[in-house]
Amino acid sequence: MTTALKQPVQAAHVLDRCRVLVRPALRAAVDRLHPWVGEMAAYSFGWCEVGGAPTVASGGKGVRQALAVLGAQAAGASARAGVPGAVAVELLHTFSLTHDDIMDGDPARRGRATVWQAYGTGPAVLAGDALFALAVQTLAVAGQGPAALRLVSRALGDLVRGQADDLLFAARPWTGPGRVGPAEYRAMAEHKTGSLLGCALALGALLGGAPAAVVDALDRAGRHIGVAFQVVDDVLGVWGDPAVTGKPVHADLRERKKTFPVLAALDTPGLAGLLESGDRPEETAALIEAAGGRSAALTEARRQLAAAEAALAEVPLEASAVTDLRALLDFLVRRDL
């Protein structure tokens, strides 16, 4: 088997192994919630239908919980040392998605109705708040509680900043001095996506007893990975296979999102008008690709991955965990491109 074929297999194994390890603790945490709120949380994880009937639905890949486990192992600790961090970041990620779906008005996620669509907006807000509180409680009683909470509070502050910028981007013009530039996009993506990925790796390392330099390096690596991940999501949002992305083809163009491929091609004559109308997505996608927007986005993703690798190389880490981490990151950033 070639290296290119081995990496997806290894990445899938890493994700499966980490999900199996973390799932009992995650379920135990959700079971502590009010029964109705707990049902909404379980629905968001794909464990039940509306009304509580058990089911098995996609609850996502479990990337952040895997990063927390690998962060602990990279620090030389056991995988179990990272479980409280894995539970906390999975709860925080699900909280952010629940609220994000409300803000964006998204009716579906992973082929199912979003929580607000299934239960109502008010209950979905409450479920998100409960997940947030449960994540904080999980870390408060774990080892390194104060330091862990400081890491999470920084990540959450950045996540809110990134989400705010992302929402404000929608009202910015396509042309002129007020348009969104690539540097602003990178900052938004680091905050909105990278902050929690960095926090996951750093939390695992912290709970595994790593020194501050290792925790900081893993946090920075995760933030670069987050930017790469978001850029690749942008490429898939324009050119991705709906069977893989779960969204209609050209969905981001129809919604007039200011994604990296679009921003990289904005100087192309006629593109701003097409983007503003949003009603000729095939022509718009072809123009963006011809102008180099897609290739610029993939180059940016590779640049961010290289920066993540450089951060990992700064500190001593356990070799087998780094091998698993690299396979996982390569698979996530290069998925289906």
ABEGO torsion letter per residue (X at the ends): XBAAAAAAAAAAAAAAAAAAAAAAAAAAAAAABBAAAAAAAAAAAGABBBGGBBBBBBAEAGAAAAAAAAAAAAAGBBAAAAAAAAAAAAAAAAAAAAAAAAAAGBABBGGBBBAAAAAEAAAAAAAAAAAAAAAAAAAAABBGAAAAAAAAAAAAAAAAAAAAAAAAAAABBABEAABBBAAAAAAAAAAAAAAAAAAAAAAAAAAAGBBAAAAAAAAAAAAAAAAAAAAAAAAAAAABBAAAAGBBBGAAAAAGBBBAAAAAAAABBGAAAAAAAGABAAAAAAAAAAAGAAAAAAAAAAAAAAAAAAAAAABBBBAAAAAAAAAAAAAAAABGX
